[in-house]
């Protein structure tokens, strides 16, 4: 098994969310397009909530405060999906009024 070794730390500089994709622009010129379904809280977020993100740690992670979603850029590069369980997601949705 190989281990992912990064030459430089990946840093996000811009984020956009469509109905189908999470798109992250990196400082080194690369663009990542990730299926939105990998992150259920983003799927259930409103357009306004999806646009309200913050870059953390100078761009090493992305946070959507209203959705309580945090995604590390390194995890995106490694292909890691949300690890949230179905019960946790259902509790969160119930707290949103069944969104």
N, C-alpha and C positions, 0 to 999 in steps of 0.2 A: 504494500500500500504506500502510496506517495503522500507527502504532506505538502500543502500549499505554502510556498515560500514567496513572499512578496518582495520585489526589488525596492519599491517605495510604498509608503502607506497611501491607500486610495483615499482621496478627499473629494467629497461632493461640493459642487458650487451652485447647482441649480436643480430643482425638482419640479416635476409636473405629474399630474395624475389625470388620466382620461378614464372613460368608462371601462376600458379594457386593460390598460397598462399603467405601471409606475415607471416613469422615465427619470433617470438620474444622470445628470451631466457631471463628469469628473474633471478635476483640475488638469489632468494630463491629456484632455481632448477626447477621451472615450465617452461613449453614451451607453448606458445600460437600460434595457427595456425588459421589465419583469411583468409576467401576467398578474393582474390585479387580484385574481382569485387566490393567489398565494397569501394574501393579507386580508382576511375577512373584515377586519375593522375598517379598512379603507374602502372595501366594497360597500359596506353599510353606511359610510359617512356621506354627508351632504357635499355638494360641490364646494361650498364655503369652508367646511371643515377640512376637506382634502387640500385646499389651497393654503390653509393656515398651518404651515410647517415651520420648524426651526432647525437649523443646522447646529449640531452639538459638537463640542470638541474641535472646533475649526473645520468641521465638515466630515468628521469620522463617523458620524451617526446622524439620523434624521428623526425628529420627534413631531408627532401631531398631538399637541396637548389636549385638545377637545376629544380626541378619540383614544387617548391613553395608549398610543402606538409608538414604539421606538424600534428603529431598524438600523443596524450597523452596516456601513458600506462594505466592509470586509465580508460580512455574511451574504450580502447580495452577490458579490463576486464569486463566493463559494457555492451559490445556488441554494442557500438555506431559506426554506419557507417559514411562515409563522409556525411556532410550536404550540400555539394556544389550543387547548382542548375544547371539544364541543360544549361541555358543560360550562366552562368559563365564558365562552362566547355567548351562550344562551343567557347567562346571568347578566352579562354586559348589555345585551340587546334588551332584556327585560327592564333594566335600569334606564334605558333610552325610551321606554314606552312602546317596546315591541318593534321598533324600527325595522 
